[in-house]
């Protein structure tokens, strides 16, 4: 049974809308692993990693309303790691790597 991935974003009007993605191509699993692998390489800034995560997250959704800007302005920062962890678990079957731990150990 296929799972779905959901994200809640607050719009400019202040209303929260839930977006759902039912199909995520296997290529996205490989793309996510490559993104996580970048944290083990030197010179990858945390700010760049976060931007790449937001872009990756936006690209998961077919709905054109889920954009990088919509995520940056509509996703509560306090929920960001939780959303990324849930997404990573669903896409790769593994937990999201906390870049603070990985990048600080370089």
Beta strands, then each sheet from edge to edge (+ up, - down):
strand 1: 5-10
strand 2: 16-21
sheet 1: 1+ 2-
end
